[in-house]
Amino acid sequence: MEKLTAFNKRKFFYFLMIFFVLFPVVHSDTISEYEKIQENIDKDEKRLVEIFKDIHANPELGFQENRTANIVDTEFKNLGYQTITGIGKTGVAAIMKNGDGPIVMYRADMDGLAVKETTGLPYASTKVGKLEGVDGAELPLMHACGHDAHVTWMLGAAKVMSENKDKWKGTLVFIAQPAEEPGLGARAMVEDNMYKKGVPKPDYLIGMHTAPIPVGTYVAVPGARMAGMDQIDVVFNGVGGHGSAPQVAKDPVIMSAIAVTSYQSIVSRAIDPQNAAVLTVGSIQAGTENNVIPASSLVKINLRWFNENDRNIMVNGIQRINEGIAFSYGLNKDMYPKMIRKGWAAPLVNDKELTERIERALQSNIKGIENLKNYPPAMGSEDFHHLVLDNTKHIYSYILVGVADPKVFEKAQKEGKPFPYFNHNGNFMVDLKAISYGVKIASISLLDVFNNK
């Protein structure tokens, strides 16, 4: 090649200067801004971890999240958000209007579970409480599903968005939702006229959930990601009596036992084997004394399904089995078992365009992050999308975020375990490094949705 003369070198240099002025590197400013935001999140980590530990040590059951709601409301107000409290009993909405643009909603659930914590953490819960509508002793409480992290991520993202109003335009809505665990909270907020009380209907809805996968990984995949769910109580009525004289009683304990074993044939013999469905009996409650046949018993059922036909097969099958047992016991129809339909959730189906947009933003802006695209859909359920299902627009994306220490996860894998621990178990824990990581994922997802409307 011909060597560059000094004159040609000068021309080449001037050409480069003109080129970069006219054609700047795409997204260079955005990337540097996102890096700065992540640095600030890291600086805020200590404060965020303290918020997380406090909420973790003080879990509250569904519709009883008064302390948590007060924390959330105070934090939002201090950040300049307009808040609306008491929606669906304990729900909180926080609104920030920032010019013309899309309305984006971000939701976090607040409730804990009646589970005894066994993690041994210095900030482990020792709280007790009572389930609403259930008589009896107080039960140990725990954040065994990561809702403490969900709330902390939301508050961290709220701070980021309030401090970076020059980087987005539109209306931001944060929802602190009660009672996700029984599947009632989102619907309760909507039925409490949330959208008539000043909460704007969103163009987009985003949510996140802890998963016992390594910190630094996440799952953002379009399509069906979580199963539909029903919570059903069945009350078997009988005739009480003395334990020594069952012939003059009609024993509801035996009715329940027969029902529980019969229910299992519904999935194994009535559902297409290629479809995923689950029927679980989580509780049988009857009687108090050894020598007394009670007058009634209670069976608590949980269903999981991905299509309405399978759902109907299970519900109708339960009804037929209940009535068949009552008939065999010679009960009058007014004493037939009662089915009480409680909370429910539709299958969660992530919007393709929104989810892929969020994934691109996360992959481009968070170093070392990995999307586990092959992570299968879960039989677990969510009700977060019920915040928008009845709206004209119901575009949403739900992201799973890894909260397990990578070394602990690797050890579990070597031992042949799929996870080191799992949700709803007393040993479930959130690695503290996941707190700032989750805030980064939430913040960048929100900023990208606002800037790529």
C-alpha positions as CSV (number, residue, x, y, z in Angstrom):
1,M,0.0,0.0,0.0
2,E,1.1,3.6,-0.6
3,K,2.5,5.2,2.5
4,L,0.6,8.1,4.0
5,T,2.3,11.4,3.5
6,A,2.1,14.1,6.3
7,F,-0.5,15.9,4.2
8,N,-2.6,12.7,3.7
9,K,-2.3,12.0,7.4
10,R,-3.7,15.5,8.2
11,K,-6.6,14.9,5.7
12,F,-7.3,11.5,7.3
13,F,-7.4,13.1,10.8
14,Y,-9.8,15.9,9.7
15,F,-12.0,13.3,8.0
16,L,-12.2,11.3,11.3
17,M,-13.1,14.4,13.3
18,I,-15.9,15.3,10.8
19,F,-17.2,11.7,10.8
20,F,-17.5,11.4,14.5
21,V,-19.2,14.9,14.8
22,L,-21.8,14.0,12.1
23,F,-22.1,10.3,13.1
24,P,-21.6,9.9,16.8
25,V,-21.3,6.4,18.3
26,V,-24.8,5.1,18.8
27,H,-26.0,4.9,22.4
28,S,-22.6,6.0,23.8
29,D,-24.3,8.6,26.0
30,T,-27.0,6.2,27.1
31,I,-24.5,3.5,28.0
32,S,-22.4,5.9,30.1
33,E,-25.6,7.2,31.8
34,Y,-26.7,3.7,32.6
35,E,-23.2,2.9,34.0
36,K,-23.4,6.0,36.2
37,I,-26.8,4.9,37.5
38,Q,-25.5,1.5,38.4
39,E,-22.6,3.1,40.2
40,N,-25.0,5.1,42.3
41,I,-27.1,2.0,43.0
42,D,-23.9,0.3,44.3
43,K,-23.3,3.4,46.5
44,D,-26.8,3.0,47.9
45,E,-26.4,-0.7,48.6
46,K,-25.9,-0.4,52.3
47,R,-29.1,1.5,52.8
48,L,-31.1,-0.9,50.6
49,V,-29.8,-3.9,52.4
50,E,-30.9,-2.4,55.7
51,I,-34.4,-1.9,54.3
52,F,-34.4,-5.5,53.1
53,K,-33.3,-6.9,56.5
54,D,-35.9,-4.9,58.3
55,I,-38.7,-6.0,56.1
56,H,-37.4,-9.6,56.2
57,A,-37.4,-9.6,60.0
58,N,-41.0,-8.3,60.1
59,P,-43.1,-10.3,57.7
60,E,-46.9,-9.8,57.5
61,L,-49.6,-12.0,56.1
62,G,-51.9,-11.0,53.2
63,F,-54.1,-8.0,53.9
64,Q,-52.2,-7.4,57.2
65,E,-49.2,-5.7,55.7
66,N,-49.8,-2.4,57.6
67,R,-46.2,-2.0,58.8
68,T,-44.7,-2.7,55.3
69,A,-47.3,-0.4,53.7
70,N,-46.3,2.4,56.0
71,I,-42.6,2.0,55.2
72,V,-43.4,2.0,51.5
73,D,-45.7,5.1,51.7
74,T,-43.1,7.0,53.7
75,E,-40.3,6.2,51.3
76,F,-42.3,7.1,48.3
77,K,-43.4,10.5,49.8
78,N,-39.8,11.3,50.7
79,L,-38.8,10.7,47.0
80,G,-41.5,13.1,45.8
81,Y,-44.2,10.6,44.7
82,Q,-47.9,11.2,45.1
83,T,-49.3,8.3,47.1
84,I,-52.7,6.7,47.5
85,T,-53.0,4.3,50.4
86,G,-55.5,1.7,51.6
87,I,-56.3,0.3,48.2
88,G,-57.6,-3.2,48.5
89,K,-57.1,-2.8,52.3
90,T,-53.3,-2.4,52.5
91,G,-52.2,-1.6,48.9
92,V,-50.2,1.5,48.1
93,A,-49.9,3.3,44.8
94,A,-47.1,5.9,44.1
95,I,-47.4,8.2,41.1
96,M,-44.8,10.5,39.4
97,K,-45.8,12.5,36.4
98,N,-42.9,13.7,34.3
99,G,-44.1,15.2,31.1
100,D,-45.6,13.5,28.0
101,G,-44.9,9.9,27.4
102,P,-46.1,6.4,28.2
103,I,-47.7,5.3,31.5
104,V,-45.5,2.5,33.0
105,M,-46.5,0.5,36.1
106,Y,-44.2,-1.5,38.2
107,R,-45.6,-3.8,40.9
108,A,-44.1,-5.5,43.9
109,D,-46.0,-7.7,46.4
110,M,-45.6,-7.3,50.2
111,D,-47.0,-10.3,52.0
112,G,-45.2,-13.1,53.8
113,L,-46.2,-16.7,54.6
114,A,-47.1,-18.8,57.6
115,V,-43.8,-20.6,57.5
116,K,-41.2,-21.1,60.3
117,E,-37.8,-19.7,59.3
118,T,-34.9,-22.1,59.5
119,T,-32.2,-20.1,57.8
120,G,-30.3,-19.1,61.0
121,L,-29.7,-15.7,59.6
122,P,-29.0,-12.9,62.2
123,Y,-32.0,-11.0,60.8
124,A,-34.3,-14.1,60.6
125,S,-38.0,-13.6,61.4
126,T,-39.3,-14.6,64.8
127,K,-42.7,-13.0,64.2
128,V,-46.0,-14.8,64.6
129,G,-49.4,-14.1,63.3
130,K,-52.9,-15.4,62.5
131,L,-54.3,-16.2,59.1
132,E,-57.4,-14.2,58.4
133,G,-60.6,-16.1,58.9
134,V,-58.9,-19.0,60.7
135,D,-59.3,-19.5,64.4
136,G,-56.6,-21.0,66.5
137,A,-53.0,-20.4,67.7
138,E,-50.6,-17.9,66.2
139,L,-48.3,-19.2,63.5
140,P,-44.7,-18.5,62.8
141,L,-44.3,-16.0,59.9
142,M,-41.5,-15.7,57.2
143,H,-40.7,-14.0,53.9
144,A,-40.2,-17.4,52.3
145,C,-41.0,-16.3,48.8
146,G,-38.8,-13.2,48.5
147,H,-41.4,-10.5,48.7
148,D,-39.1,-8.6,51.0
149,A,-36.6,-8.4,48.1
150,H,-39.4,-7.4,45.8
151,V,-40.4,-4.4,47.9
152,T,-36.7,-3.4,48.3
153,W,-36.1,-3.6,44.6
154,M,-39.1,-1.4,44.0
155,L,-38.0,1.3,46.5
156,G,-34.5,1.3,45.0
157,A,-35.9,1.7,41.5
158,A,-38.2,4.5,42.8
159,K,-35.1,6.4,44.0
160,V,-33.3,5.9,40.7
161,M,-36.2,7.2,38.7
162,S,-36.8,10.2,40.9
163,E,-33.2,11.2,40.7
164,N,-33.0,10.8,37.0
165,K,-36.1,12.6,35.7
166,D,-34.1,14.1,32.9
167,K,-33.6,10.6,31.4
168,W,-37.3,9.7,31.0
169,K,-40.6,11.2,30.1
170,G,-44.1,10.0,31.0
171,T,-46.0,8.8,34.1
172,L,-44.5,6.2,36.4
173,V,-46.7,4.2,38.7
174,F,-45.4,1.9,41.5
175,I,-47.8,-0.6,43.1
176,A,-47.2,-2.2,46.5
177,Q,-49.7,-5.0,46.4
178,P,-51.1,-7.0,49.3
179,A,-52.0,-10.7,49.4
180,E,-50.3,-12.2,46.4
181,E,-49.9,-15.6,48.2
182,P,-53.7,-16.3,48.4
183,G,-54.1,-14.9,44.9
184,L,-56.4,-12.2,46.0
185,G,-54.4,-8.9,46.2
186,A,-54.3,-7.7,42.7
187,R,-58.0,-8.3,42.1
188,A,-58.8,-6.7,45.5
189,M,-57.0,-3.5,44.4
190,V,-58.8,-3.4,41.1
191,E,-62.2,-4.1,42.7
192,D,-61.5,-1.3,45.2
193,N,-61.7,1.0,42.2
194,M,-58.0,1.7,42.0
195,Y,-58.3,3.3,38.6
196,K,-61.1,5.6,39.8
197,K,-59.1,6.7,42.8
198,G,-56.4,8.4,40.7
199,V,-54.2,5.5,39.6
200,P,-53.6,5.9,35.8
201,K,-54.2,2.9,33.6
202,P,-50.8,1.8,32.3
203,D,-49.6,1.2,28.8
204,Y,-47.1,-1.3,30.2
205,L,-46.8,-3.4,33.4
206,I,-43.5,-4.8,34.7
207,G,-42.9,-7.0,37.7
208,M,-40.0,-9.2,39.1
209,H,-39.8,-12.3,41.3
210,T,-37.0,-13.9,43.2
211,A,-35.7,-17.3,41.9
212,P,-33.2,-19.7,43.6
213,I,-30.8,-19.4,40.6
214,P,-27.4,-17.6,40.8
215,V,-27.1,-13.9,41.4
216,G,-26.2,-12.4,38.0
217,T,-28.8,-14.5,36.1
218,Y,-32.4,-13.8,35.3
219,V,-35.2,-15.1,33.2
220,A,-37.0,-12.9,30.7
221,V,-38.8,-15.0,28.1
222,P,-41.9,-14.3,26.1
223,G,-45.0,-16.5,26.2
224,A,-46.6,-18.6,28.9
225,R,-44.3,-18.5,32.0
226,M,-46.6,-19.3,34.9
227,A,-49.6,-21.6,35.4
228,G,-53.1,-20.6,36.2
229,M,-54.2,-21.2,39.8
230,D,-57.3,-21.8,41.9
231,Q,-57.7,-22.0,45.7
232,I,-60.7,-24.1,46.7
233,D,-62.0,-25.0,50.1
234,V,-64.3,-28.1,50.5
235,V,-66.4,-28.4,53.6
236,F,-67.7,-32.0,54.2
237,N,-70.8,-32.1,56.4
238,G,-71.5,-35.2,58.5
239,V,-73.1,-36.2,61.8
240,G,-70.9,-36.0,64.8
241,G,-70.8,-38.6,67.6
242,H,-68.8,-40.6,70.1
243,G,-65.7,-42.3,68.7
244,S,-66.9,-45.6,70.1
245,A,-70.2,-45.5,68.1
246,P,-69.4,-44.7,64.5
247,Q,-72.6,-46.5,63.4
248,V,-74.8,-43.6,64.7
249,A,-72.6,-40.9,63.1
250,K,-71.7,-40.0,59.6
251,D,-67.9,-39.4,59.7
252,P,-66.7,-36.4,57.7
253,V,-63.0,-37.4,58.4
254,I,-63.5,-40.6,56.4
255,M,-65.3,-38.6,53.7
256,S,-62.3,-36.3,53.4
257,A,-59.8,-39.2,53.3
258,I,-61.8,-40.8,50.5
259,A,-62.0,-37.5,48.6
260,V,-58.3,-36.8,48.9
261,T,-57.2,-40.1,47.3
262,S,-60.0,-39.9,44.7
263,Y,-59.0,-36.4,43.6
264,Q,-55.6,-37.7,42.5
265,S,-57.2,-39.7,39.7
266,I,-58.5,-36.6,38.1
267,V,-55.1,-35.5,36.8
268,S,-53.8,-39.0,36.2
269,R,-56.8,-40.2,34.4
270,A,-58.8,-37.3,33.0
271,I,-56.1,-34.7,31.9
272,D,-54.2,-35.2,28.7
273,P,-50.8,-36.7,29.8
274,Q,-49.0,-34.2,27.6
275,N,-50.6,-31.2,29.5
276,A,-49.2,-29.9,32.7
277,A,-51.7,-29.8,35.6
278,V,-51.4,-30.2,39.4
279,L,-54.0,-30.9,42.1
280,T,-52.6,-30.6,45.6
281,V,-54.4,-31.0,48.9
282,G,-52.5,-28.7,51.3
283,S,-54.6,-29.1,54.4
284,I,-57.2,-31.3,56.1
285,Q,-58.8,-29.9,59.2
286,A,-61.3,-31.8,61.4
287,G,-62.1,-32.3,65.1
288,T,-60.2,-31.6,68.3
289,E,-60.6,-34.8,70.5
290,N,-59.4,-38.4,70.1
291,N,-62.8,-39.9,71.0
292,V,-65.1,-37.4,69.1
293,I,-66.3,-37.8,65.6
294,P,-66.7,-34.2,64.3
295,A,-69.7,-32.8,62.5
296,S,-67.6,-31.4,59.6
297,S,-64.2,-31.3,58.0
298,L,-62.3,-28.9,55.8
299,V,-60.2,-29.8,52.8
300,K,-58.0,-27.1,51.2
301,I,-57.2,-27.6,47.5
302,N,-54.8,-25.9,45.1
303,L,-55.0,-26.3,41.3
304,R,-52.5,-25.4,38.6
305,W,-53.2,-25.4,34.9
306,F,-52.3,-23.8,31.6
307,N,-55.6,-24.0,29.8
308,E,-59.3,-23.4,30.7
309,N,-60.4,-26.9,29.6
310,D,-58.0,-28.6,32.1
311,R,-59.1,-26.2,34.8
312,N,-62.8,-27.1,34.2
313,I,-62.0,-30.9,34.2
314,M,-60.4,-30.6,37.6
315,V,-63.1,-28.3,39.2
316,N,-66.0,-30.5,37.8
317,G,-64.2,-33.7,38.8
318,I,-63.8,-32.4,42.4
319,Q,-67.5,-31.6,42.5
320,R,-68.6,-35.0,41.2
321,I,-66.3,-36.9,43.7
322,N,-67.7,-34.8,46.5
323,E,-71.3,-35.4,45.6
324,G,-70.6,-39.1,45.0
325,I,-69.2,-39.5,48.5
326,A,-72.2,-37.7,50.0
327,F,-74.6,-39.8,48.1
328,S,-72.8,-43.0,49.3
329,Y,-73.2,-41.8,52.9
330,G,-76.9,-41.2,52.4
331,L,-76.8,-37.5,53.1
332,N,-79.7,-35.2,52.2
333,K,-78.8,-32.8,49.4
334,D,-78.8,-29.9,51.8
335,M,-75.8,-31.5,53.6
336,Y,-73.8,-32.2,50.4
337,P,-70.2,-30.8,50.5
338,K,-69.8,-27.1,49.9
339,M,-67.1,-25.9,47.5
340,I,-65.8,-22.4,48.2
341,R,-63.9,-20.8,45.3
342,K,-61.4,-18.4,46.8
343,G,-58.4,-16.8,45.1
344,W,-57.4,-17.5,41.5
345,A,-55.0,-16.4,38.8
346,A,-55.0,-16.7,35.0
347,P,-51.8,-18.1,33.4
348,L,-49.1,-15.5,33.1
349,V,-48.2,-14.9,29.4
350,N,-45.3,-12.4,28.8
351,D,-45.7,-10.0,25.9
352,K,-43.2,-10.8,23.2
353,E,-42.2,-7.4,22.1
354,L,-41.9,-5.9,25.6
355,T,-40.0,-8.8,27.0
356,E,-37.5,-8.9,24.2
357,R,-37.0,-5.2,24.5
358,I,-36.2,-5.5,28.2
359,E,-33.8,-8.4,27.6
360,R,-31.9,-6.3,25.0
361,A,-31.6,-3.4,27.4
362,L,-30.3,-5.7,30.3
363,Q,-27.9,-7.5,28.1
364,S,-26.5,-4.3,26.7
365,N,-26.1,-2.4,29.9
366,I,-25.4,-4.8,32.8
367,K,-22.0,-6.4,32.7
368,G,-21.9,-10.2,33.0
369,I,-25.6,-10.6,33.3
370,E,-27.1,-13.8,31.8
371,N,-30.6,-14.5,30.6
372,L,-31.5,-18.2,31.2
373,K,-33.7,-18.5,28.1
374,N,-34.1,-22.3,28.5
375,Y,-35.6,-22.0,32.0
376,P,-38.9,-23.8,31.7
377,P,-42.3,-22.3,32.5
378,A,-43.2,-22.7,36.2
379,M,-46.2,-24.4,37.7
380,G,-46.1,-21.6,40.3
381,S,-48.6,-18.8,39.8
382,E,-48.8,-15.0,40.0
383,D,-51.7,-12.5,40.2
384,F,-49.7,-9.4,39.2
385,H,-51.2,-9.3,35.7
386,H,-54.7,-9.1,37.2
387,L,-53.9,-5.5,37.7
388,V,-54.4,-5.0,34.0
389,L,-56.3,-8.0,32.6
390,D,-59.6,-6.1,32.6
391,N,-58.1,-3.1,30.9
392,T,-58.1,-2.3,27.2
393,K,-54.3,-2.5,27.3
394,H,-52.8,-5.4,29.1
395,I,-49.2,-5.5,27.9
396,Y,-46.9,-6.9,30.6
397,S,-43.6,-8.7,31.3
398,Y,-42.6,-10.6,34.4
399,I,-38.9,-11.3,35.1
400,L,-37.4,-13.9,37.4
401,V,-34.2,-12.6,39.1
402,G,-31.5,-14.9,40.6
403,V,-31.0,-14.5,44.4
404,A,-28.8,-17.5,45.2
405,D,-25.1,-17.3,46.1
406,P,-23.4,-18.7,42.9
407,K,-21.1,-20.9,45.0
408,V,-24.0,-22.3,47.0
409,F,-25.9,-22.9,43.8
410,E,-22.9,-24.7,42.2
411,K,-22.5,-26.9,45.3
412,A,-26.2,-27.9,45.1
413,Q,-25.8,-28.8,41.5
414,K,-22.8,-31.0,42.2
415,E,-24.9,-32.8,44.8
416,G,-27.6,-33.5,42.2
417,K,-30.1,-30.9,43.5
418,P,-31.8,-28.5,41.0
419,F,-31.7,-25.7,43.5
420,P,-30.0,-25.0,46.9
421,Y,-33.4,-24.2,48.4
422,F,-36.9,-23.4,47.1
423,N,-39.6,-20.9,47.6
424,H,-42.1,-21.5,50.5
425,N,-39.6,-23.4,52.5
426,G,-38.1,-22.3,55.8
427,N,-34.6,-22.3,54.4
428,F,-35.3,-20.0,51.5
429,M,-33.0,-17.0,51.5
430,V,-31.9,-14.0,49.4
431,D,-28.2,-13.4,49.0
432,L,-27.5,-9.8,49.9
433,K,-25.6,-9.2,46.6
434,A,-29.0,-9.7,44.9
435,I,-30.4,-6.6,46.4
436,S,-28.5,-4.0,44.3
437,Y,-28.6,-6.4,41.3
438,G,-32.4,-6.5,41.4
439,V,-32.5,-2.7,41.6
440,K,-30.3,-2.4,38.5
441,I,-32.6,-4.8,36.6
442,A,-35.7,-2.9,37.6
443,S,-34.3,0.5,36.9
444,I,-32.8,-0.2,33.5
445,S,-36.0,-2.1,32.5
446,L,-38.1,1.0,33.4
447,L,-35.8,3.5,31.7
448,D,-35.7,1.5,28.5
449,V,-39.5,1.1,28.3
450,F,-39.9,4.9,28.7
451,N,-37.2,5.6,26.1
452,N,-38.3,3.0,23.6
453,K,-42.1,3.5,23.6
